[in-house]
Amino acid sequence: MDNQTRQDKIAAALREITLPVGIEIRSWNEADFTAIQRMSSVEGWTSPIQRSTDALLAWQQSWPALVAVKDEMVVGFVRGLTDGAMTTYIADLAVDQQLRGKGIGRALLDVCHFLYPTARLDLLAEENAREFYGACGFRTLSDGMRKSYVK
């Protein structure tokens, strides 16, 4: 999908939701990666720092890949993978800890959902995030499974 088509899809999705005051949501760009790494590190997610080349490649090849911006600073992000019809998998979602509870995370998820309204949103969540996802309309199906990369 070309960049213009993505921008058009984001604009259409944004018309379906109300953004928190002062927040803009847009496609990520490589200049945002340092902020994504910083926010990931705060969450204890080591891959974007320890495997920065792989993490950057993951962002480059993912869609939807969006950032929330306030006063020209990235304050949240979401990275997903989709087939465009049935499933959008949310791989990463984070919001600056000082701005949580203001609707930024929900807005990022809502944009992802309105990009592909026939697709369900699937994700794995840490225990401390389950209340947030439940408030956003998600339900717990199972604990999920993961096998890490081979070194």
FISEPA-271541 format. One line per 5 residues: number of its first residue (from 1); for each residue x negated, y negated, z negated of N, C-alpha, C, O. Coordinates in nm, 3 decimals. Atoms other than C-alpha are relative to their C-alpha. Example, Ala and Ser with C-alpha at 12.3 -4.5 7.8 and 13.67 -1.06 7.14 Angstrom:
2
1 = -0.089,0.119,0.000,-1.230,0.450,-0.780,-0.090,-0.120,0.000,-0.194,-0.118,-0.066  0.082,0.119,0.006,-1.367,0.106,-0.714,0.077,-0.109,-0.073,0.026,-0.220,-0.090;
***
This chain:
151
1 = -0.085,0.117,0.000,0.000,0.000,0.000,-0.090,-0.123,0.000,-0.183,-0.133,-0.080  0.084,0.119,-0.008,-0.146,-0.335,0.096,0.034,-0.098,-0.112,0.138,-0.087,-0.177  -0.013,0.095,0.110,-0.189,-0.623,-0.147,0.127,-0.083,0.010,0.192,-0.108,-0.092  -0.121,0.082,-0.015,0.097,-0.831,-0.001,0.125,0.079,-0.039,0.215,0.026,-0.104  -0.114,-0.083,0.036,0.341,-0.542,-0.036,0.008,0.015,-0.152,0.116,0.009,-0.210;
6 = 0.002,-0.010,0.147,0.232,-0.497,-0.398,0.049,-0.129,-0.064,0.127,-0.125,-0.159  -0.042,0.128,0.055,0.277,-0.868,-0.467,0.151,-0.020,0.017,0.218,-0.070,-0.073  -0.144,0.011,-0.025,0.624,-0.859,-0.310,0.079,0.089,-0.096,0.182,0.048,-0.149  -0.066,-0.092,0.093,0.720,-0.556,-0.522,-0.003,-0.055,-0.143,0.096,-0.046,-0.216  0.010,0.058,0.134,0.593,-0.726,-0.838,0.098,-0.117,-0.013,0.168,-0.128,-0.114;
11 = -0.091,0.115,0.005,0.788,-1.044,-0.756,0.145,0.047,-0.014,0.222,-0.010,-0.091  -0.136,-0.053,0.010,1.107,-0.839,-0.706,0.026,0.059,-0.139,0.133,0.038,-0.196  -0.015,-0.058,0.134,1.051,-0.650,-1.034,0.011,-0.110,-0.105,0.092,-0.098,-0.198  -0.002,0.110,0.098,0.986,-0.974,-1.223,0.135,-0.072,0.000,0.174,-0.128,-0.103  -0.133,0.063,-0.005,1.324,-1.109,-1.106,0.101,0.078,-0.085,0.207,0.025,-0.119;
16 = -0.091,-0.085,0.076,1.485,-0.822,-1.301,-0.016,-0.012,-0.152,0.067,0.039,-0.227  0.028,0.005,0.143,1.336,-0.906,-1.641,-0.021,-0.145,-0.045,-0.039,-0.235,0.036  0.033,0.129,0.061,1.285,-1.199,-1.877,-0.135,0.016,-0.067,-0.152,0.097,-0.158  0.134,-0.005,0.059,0.920,-1.256,-1.959,-0.005,-0.078,-0.131,0.067,-0.177,-0.148  0.022,0.082,0.120,0.810,-1.372,-2.302,-0.052,-0.139,0.040,-0.121,-0.152,0.141;
21 = 0.041,0.137,-0.030,0.749,-1.748,-2.309,-0.152,-0.008,0.012,-0.225,0.042,-0.074  0.143,0.022,-0.021,0.408,-1.841,-2.170,-0.075,0.117,0.058,-0.197,0.110,0.072  0.065,-0.120,-0.052,0.337,-1.494,-2.026,0.025,0.013,0.149,0.137,-0.007,0.197  -0.008,-0.030,-0.143,0.266,-1.417,-1.662,-0.045,0.145,0.015,-0.138,0.189,-0.053  0.044,-0.135,-0.034,0.241,-1.062,-1.525,-0.036,0.001,0.147,0.039,-0.047,0.232;
26 = 0.050,-0.006,-0.138,0.038,-0.999,-1.212,-0.083,0.126,0.018,-0.115,0.195,-0.079  0.093,-0.109,-0.028,-0.173,-0.735,-1.040,-0.134,-0.032,-0.064,-0.175,-0.147,-0.069  0.133,0.019,0.057,-0.506,-0.683,-1.209,-0.097,-0.029,0.116,-0.067,0.000,0.232  0.110,0.010,-0.096,-0.828,-0.778,-1.030,-0.129,0.030,-0.077,-0.129,0.034,-0.200  0.124,-0.045,0.064,-1.188,-0.681,-1.099,-0.052,-0.099,-0.103,-0.122,-0.059,-0.197;
31 = 0.041,0.098,0.100,-1.250,-1.006,-1.287,0.067,0.025,-0.135,0.019,-0.023,-0.238  -0.071,-0.033,0.124,-1.001,-0.874,-1.547,-0.062,0.117,-0.075,-0.027,0.141,-0.191  0.048,-0.125,0.058,-1.203,-0.559,-1.616,-0.071,-0.020,-0.133,-0.060,0.065,-0.221  0.068,0.025,0.128,-1.415,-0.713,-1.892,0.101,-0.013,-0.113,0.079,0.039,-0.222  -0.105,0.013,0.102,-1.099,-0.809,-2.082,0.065,0.135,-0.028,0.097,0.166,-0.143;
36 = -0.057,-0.134,0.017,-0.957,-0.460,-2.023,-0.093,0.085,-0.085,-0.048,0.157,-0.174  0.097,-0.074,0.081,-1.278,-0.309,-2.163,0.003,-0.046,-0.146,0.002,0.036,-0.237  -0.001,0.055,0.136,-1.270,-0.540,-2.465,0.123,0.046,-0.077,0.112,0.091,-0.191  -0.123,-0.040,0.068,-0.908,-0.465,-2.548,0.003,0.150,-0.025,0.052,0.195,-0.128  0.008,-0.145,0.018,-0.965,-0.092,-2.497,-0.090,0.035,-0.118,-0.058,0.123,-0.198;
41 = 0.094,-0.024,0.108,-1.261,-0.102,-2.733,0.064,-0.028,-0.136,0.042,0.047,-0.231  -0.070,0.034,0.124,-1.050,-0.270,-3.002,0.095,0.115,-0.040,0.114,0.142,-0.159  -0.091,-0.112,0.027,-0.807,0.023,-2.969,-0.074,0.128,-0.035,-0.012,0.227,-0.076  0.077,-0.121,0.026,-1.091,0.272,-3.013,-0.012,0.091,0.120,-0.055,0.205,0.109  0.009,-0.077,-0.123,-1.072,0.389,-2.653,-0.140,-0.020,0.058,-0.173,-0.130,0.103;
46 = 0.141,0.012,-0.035,-1.433,0.459,-2.561,-0.029,0.012,0.149,-0.130,-0.041,0.196  0.031,-0.025,-0.141,-1.409,0.563,-2.195,-0.027,-0.126,0.082,-0.122,-0.127,0.160  0.027,0.118,-0.084,-1.384,0.212,-2.043,-0.137,-0.063,-0.024,-0.188,-0.134,0.063  0.135,0.051,0.028,-1.717,0.124,-2.210,-0.104,0.106,0.034,-0.199,0.079,0.109  0.100,-0.106,-0.019,-1.904,0.454,-2.212,-0.003,0.052,0.142,-0.107,0.099,0.189;
51 = -0.008,-0.047,-0.139,-1.788,0.547,-1.862,0.054,-0.113,0.087,0.153,-0.097,0.158  -0.055,0.120,-0.064,-1.745,0.200,-1.719,0.015,0.013,0.151,0.112,-0.037,0.208  -0.011,-0.018,-0.144,-1.812,0.298,-1.357,0.123,0.084,0.035,0.198,0.050,0.126  -0.118,-0.084,-0.022,-1.551,0.574,-1.375,0.129,-0.075,-0.035,0.228,-0.064,0.036  -0.119,0.075,0.041,-1.306,0.349,-1.560,0.037,-0.106,0.104,0.155,-0.124,0.135;
56 = -0.026,0.099,-0.105,-1.342,0.075,-1.299,0.060,0.068,0.123,0.155,0.016,0.182  -0.053,-0.075,-0.114,-1.284,0.331,-1.023,0.145,0.041,-0.027,0.229,0.034,0.063  -0.138,-0.038,0.035,-0.973,0.453,-1.207,0.094,-0.118,0.019,0.203,-0.102,0.075  -0.084,0.118,-0.018,-0.836,0.099,-1.215,0.016,-0.034,0.148,0.126,-0.069,0.192  -0.006,0.032,-0.143,-0.920,0.045,-0.849,0.096,0.093,0.075,0.159,0.052,0.173;
61 = -0.081,-0.099,-0.070,-0.731,0.361,-0.750,0.138,0.021,-0.060,0.214,0.105,-0.013  -0.128,-0.017,0.068,-0.431,0.323,-0.981,0.101,-0.104,0.047,0.067,-0.216,0.086  -0.111,0.090,-0.025,-0.093,0.169,-0.915,0.122,0.057,-0.068,0.151,0.176,-0.053  0.021,0.141,0.028,0.081,0.004,-1.087,-0.117,-0.024,-0.095,-0.143,0.056,-0.185  0.111,0.044,0.084,-0.215,-0.174,-1.245,0.019,-0.151,-0.019,-0.011,-0.231,0.069;
66 = -0.045,0.137,0.025,-0.099,-0.497,-1.407,-0.063,-0.056,-0.125,-0.103,0.018,-0.215  0.044,0.069,0.121,-0.215,-0.754,-1.658,0.103,-0.104,-0.039,0.173,-0.160,0.045  -0.080,0.110,0.055,-0.024,-0.990,-1.882,-0.099,-0.110,-0.036,-0.202,-0.085,-0.098  0.091,0.113,0.016,-0.181,-1.335,-1.895,0.071,-0.111,-0.076,0.187,-0.143,-0.049  -0.048,0.118,0.073,-0.134,-1.622,-2.140,-0.114,-0.101,0.000,-0.226,-0.070,-0.040;
71 = 0.101,0.106,-0.005,-0.321,-1.948,-2.090,-0.126,0.048,0.071,-0.238,0.024,0.026  0.109,-0.049,-0.086,-0.537,-1.782,-1.821,-0.085,0.109,-0.063,-0.191,0.143,-0.011  0.072,-0.109,0.065,-0.649,-1.507,-2.063,0.083,0.127,0.007,0.204,0.124,-0.015  -0.069,-0.128,0.000,-0.562,-1.139,-2.025,0.032,0.038,-0.145,-0.057,0.047,-0.229  -0.044,-0.034,0.135,-0.357,-1.045,-2.331,0.068,0.136,-0.006,0.111,0.180,-0.113;
76 = -0.059,-0.133,-0.005,-0.220,-0.710,-2.218,-0.023,0.060,0.136,-0.051,-0.009,0.234  0.016,-0.068,-0.128,-0.246,-0.450,-1.949,0.074,0.132,0.000,0.103,0.190,-0.105  -0.057,-0.132,-0.020,-0.085,-0.139,-1.809,-0.061,0.057,0.128,-0.076,-0.012,0.229  0.051,-0.071,-0.118,-0.231,0.118,-1.571,0.082,0.125,0.015,0.095,0.205,-0.078  -0.085,-0.116,-0.026,-0.007,0.377,-1.412,-0.036,0.070,0.129,-0.121,0.025,0.206;
81 = 0.012,-0.080,-0.122,0.012,0.637,-1.140,0.142,0.040,0.038,0.221,0.078,-0.049  -0.136,-0.030,-0.039,0.324,0.698,-0.936,0.007,0.074,0.133,-0.080,0.060,0.219  -0.032,-0.059,-0.130,0.469,0.911,-0.659,0.102,-0.088,0.072,0.136,-0.062,0.188  -0.090,0.097,-0.060,0.709,0.621,-0.595,0.146,0.039,0.002,0.231,-0.040,0.044  -0.138,-0.044,-0.007,1.025,0.826,-0.631,0.049,0.066,-0.129,0.155,0.031,-0.180;
86 = -0.044,-0.079,0.115,1.040,1.064,-0.927,-0.067,-0.041,-0.131,-0.002,-0.047,-0.236  0.074,0.020,0.124,0.768,0.977,-1.177,-0.103,-0.110,0.013,-0.175,-0.120,0.112  0.112,0.092,0.021,0.548,0.692,-1.286,-0.061,0.039,-0.134,0.007,0.036,-0.237  0.071,-0.038,0.121,0.291,0.806,-1.539,-0.077,-0.121,-0.051,-0.156,-0.180,0.023  0.071,0.112,0.061,0.166,0.536,-1.775,-0.126,0.056,-0.065,-0.119,0.127,-0.165;
91 = 0.129,-0.051,0.049,-0.203,0.610,-1.832,-0.054,-0.085,-0.114,-0.110,-0.031,-0.210  0.054,0.093,0.100,-0.295,0.301,-2.038,0.097,-0.117,-0.018,0.151,-0.169,0.079  -0.076,0.121,0.032,-0.103,0.024,-2.212,-0.058,-0.057,-0.127,-0.073,0.014,-0.227  0.050,0.066,0.121,-0.245,-0.227,-2.456,0.041,-0.147,0.003,0.052,-0.209,0.108  -0.030,0.142,0.018,-0.153,-0.568,-2.591,-0.090,-0.050,-0.112,-0.111,0.019,-0.212;
96 = 0.083,0.062,0.102,-0.379,-0.799,-2.787,0.070,0.012,-0.135,0.188,-0.021,-0.148  -0.060,-0.026,0.131,-0.322,-0.715,-3.152,0.068,-0.123,-0.060,0.168,-0.109,-0.131  -0.057,0.122,0.058,-0.248,-1.078,-3.244,0.127,-0.044,0.071,0.197,-0.134,0.023  -0.120,0.040,-0.075,0.030,-1.101,-2.983,0.104,0.112,0.006,0.202,0.100,0.080  -0.098,-0.109,0.002,0.213,-0.775,-3.055,0.129,-0.047,-0.064,0.131,-0.136,-0.149;
101 = -0.131,0.035,0.055,0.582,-0.793,-3.131,0.066,-0.117,0.071,0.170,-0.165,0.027  -0.054,0.114,-0.074,0.643,-1.070,-2.878,0.063,0.042,0.133,0.107,-0.043,0.211  -0.065,-0.048,-0.123,0.775,-0.848,-2.595,-0.093,0.021,0.118,-0.046,0.052,0.227  0.094,-0.013,-0.112,0.459,-0.831,-2.384,-0.011,0.145,0.047,-0.004,0.171,0.167  0.009,-0.141,-0.037,0.423,-0.452,-2.392,0.126,0.048,0.068,0.121,0.118,0.169;
106 = -0.129,-0.037,-0.061,0.792,-0.404,-2.320,0.011,-0.058,0.142,0.058,0.010,0.233  -0.007,0.063,-0.132,0.768,-0.650,-2.028,-0.088,0.074,0.101,-0.047,0.095,0.215  0.088,-0.076,-0.089,0.472,-0.461,-1.879,0.065,0.132,0.042,0.061,0.169,0.159  -0.069,-0.125,-0.032,0.666,-0.134,-1.901,0.121,-0.025,0.089,0.145,0.051,0.184  -0.117,0.030,-0.082,0.980,-0.294,-1.759,-0.038,-0.031,0.144,0.030,0.013,0.237;
111 = 0.044,0.027,-0.138,0.791,-0.427,-1.457,-0.034,0.131,0.070,0.006,0.152,0.184  0.033,-0.131,-0.060,0.651,-0.078,-1.396,0.126,0.075,0.039,0.133,0.135,0.146  -0.123,-0.073,-0.029,1.001,0.066,-1.415,0.076,-0.063,0.116,0.129,0.009,0.201  -0.073,0.065,-0.110,1.157,-0.194,-1.184,-0.077,0.004,0.132,-0.017,-0.018,0.238  0.071,-0.022,-0.126,0.880,-0.141,-0.929,0.054,0.124,0.071,0.061,0.128,0.194;
116 = -0.052,-0.127,-0.052,1.023,0.210,-0.885,0.118,0.043,-0.087,0.104,0.132,-0.171  -0.111,-0.023,0.092,1.369,0.213,-1.046,0.057,0.141,0.000,0.128,0.178,-0.094  -0.048,-0.138,0.000,1.446,0.573,-0.944,-0.098,0.094,-0.070,-0.066,0.211,-0.094  0.102,-0.084,0.064,1.129,0.701,-1.111,0.010,-0.012,-0.151,0.033,-0.121,-0.205  0.007,0.003,0.146,1.114,0.797,-1.475,-0.140,-0.044,-0.040,-0.234,-0.031,0.037;
121 = 0.132,0.034,0.056,0.830,0.667,-1.691,-0.038,0.110,-0.098,0.037,0.141,-0.191  0.055,-0.101,0.089,0.620,0.937,-1.857,-0.129,-0.051,-0.059,-0.201,-0.128,0.006  0.126,0.038,0.062,0.334,0.889,-2.102,-0.028,0.088,-0.120,0.060,0.157,-0.171  0.041,-0.058,0.127,0.142,1.031,-2.393,-0.021,-0.116,-0.095,-0.075,-0.220,-0.056  0.013,0.110,0.096,0.150,0.822,-2.709,-0.064,0.047,-0.129,-0.037,0.157,-0.178;
126 = 0.054,-0.026,0.132,-0.054,0.811,-3.024,0.112,-0.016,-0.102,0.208,-0.089,-0.079  -0.104,0.000,0.103,0.148,0.863,-3.340,0.042,-0.142,-0.040,0.160,-0.169,-0.057  -0.032,0.136,0.046,0.124,0.496,-3.441,0.071,-0.084,0.105,0.117,-0.194,0.074  -0.067,0.076,-0.106,0.273,0.384,-3.107,0.140,0.055,0.031,0.213,-0.005,0.109  -0.127,-0.064,-0.035,0.576,0.613,-3.101,0.121,-0.086,-0.035,0.221,-0.084,0.037;
131 = -0.113,0.087,0.036,0.803,0.367,-3.281,0.022,-0.107,0.107,0.135,-0.135,0.145  -0.009,0.099,-0.107,0.724,0.103,-3.018,0.067,0.059,0.124,0.161,0.001,0.178  -0.057,-0.060,-0.120,0.801,0.339,-2.730,0.145,0.039,-0.021,0.226,0.026,0.071  -0.140,-0.030,0.029,1.120,0.455,-2.899,0.087,-0.124,0.011,0.198,-0.117,0.064  -0.073,0.126,-0.010,1.231,0.092,-2.926,0.016,-0.045,0.145,0.106,-0.122,0.177;
136 = -0.006,0.033,-0.143,1.165,0.062,-2.551,0.085,0.100,0.078,0.093,0.092,0.201  -0.089,-0.094,-0.066,1.404,0.350,-2.477,-0.060,0.134,0.034,0.007,0.217,0.097  0.062,-0.130,-0.025,1.158,0.639,-2.456,0.048,0.100,-0.104,0.085,0.062,-0.215  -0.031,-0.105,0.095,1.237,0.970,-2.619,-0.115,0.099,-0.003,-0.186,0.116,0.096  0.108,-0.097,0.016,0.996,1.230,-2.751,0.044,0.132,0.062,0.151,0.184,0.029;
141 = -0.030,-0.128,-0.063,0.987,1.543,-2.537,-0.090,0.110,-0.055,-0.045,0.220,-0.085  0.096,-0.096,0.052,0.673,1.718,-2.658,-0.126,-0.075,-0.039,-0.137,-0.195,-0.015  0.125,0.064,0.039,0.329,1.649,-2.794,-0.097,-0.014,0.116,-0.193,-0.090,0.106  0.088,0.008,-0.116,0.165,1.697,-2.454,-0.130,0.075,-0.024,-0.157,0.125,-0.133  0.128,-0.071,0.005,-0.170,1.849,-2.380,-0.101,-0.080,0.081,-0.064,-0.155,0.172;
146 = 0.105,0.067,-0.076,-0.505,1.718,-2.256,-0.125,0.086,-0.003,-0.158,0.145,-0.106  0.130,-0.061,-0.009,-0.829,1.872,-2.138,-0.095,-0.107,0.048,-0.073,-0.164,0.156  0.094,0.106,-0.036,-1.120,1.629,-2.129,-0.089,0.043,0.115,-0.095,0.161,0.151  0.088,-0.023,-0.113,-1.364,1.601,-1.845,-0.115,0.092,-0.038,-0.149,0.107,-0.155  0.117,-0.086,0.020,-1.655,1.841,-1.802,-0.123,-0.090,0.013,-0.137,-0.164,0.111;
151 = 0.118,0.088,-0.001,-1.984,1.669,-1.888,-0.104,0.048,0.097,-0.209,-0.014,0.110;
***
